[in-house]
Amino acid sequence: LKSNPSNNEEREAQTQLTKSDELQRLHSQALSAYQQEDYEAAISLLDEILAVCVWDAELRELRAECYIKEGEPSKAISDLKAAAKLKSDNTEAFYKISRIYYQLGDHELSLSEVRECLKLDQDHKQCFSLYKQVKKLNKQIESAEELIREGRYEDAISKYDSVMKTEPEVPIYTTRAKERICHCFSKNQQAAEAIKVCTEVLQLESTNVNALKDRAEAYLLEDLYEE
């Protein structure tokens, strides 16, 4: 304005100043809502701010935290991926993305993201610890699947038992391991064992198609046609 105080420029500057004040007010409200654990309200306010401040990595990270709390991991991943691009050396974003994928049971994508974190900082303690865990689990699952392809079902069952010991805290890995054990028992014509384990899986996931098919195969082995 000092360099070129024309009417048009002044109007534009005043408009932008007003908008800036409004966004700062919304930002304060969003932080307050987040601190009060009203994540839905915080997301709504952050949506308004990010419509204008598209390239703000920190606001995206804050909205991602809200999405995590609200149980919307895919939206959190989207914001964190944007934040990882917007802010150089954003190890924290890669770590969080990797953690979310891991919790969702996608160990391969989790491994890929945690490697990105370690490329930026090979001494990152959290990322290195997560990397070791995911790499071990990933290797066990790959090994178990290779054994299944080779028809070595007893060895595959043993390997999936190891998977459940490696990650007892995240339920999806136990469910997936049991699903594959149920498959191995069924293929190995161990009908009683297959029915038991498949039933455990179906108590956790009533619409698990693989467990239903494998249990059906086991029932056929036992001549239980109605079942």
Secondary structure, DSSP 8 states (H G I E B T S, - for coil): --S---HHHHHHHHHHHHHHHHHHHHHHHHHHHHHTT-HHHHHHHHHHHHHH-TT-HHHHHHHHHHHHHTT-HHHHHHHHHHHHHHSTT-HHHHHHHHHHHHHTT-HHHHHHHHHHHHHH-TT-HHHHHHHHHHHHHHHHHHHHHHHHHTT-HHHHHHHHHHHHHH--SSHHHHHHHHHHHHHHHHHTT-HHHHHHHHHHHHHH-TT-HHHHHHHHHHHHHTT----
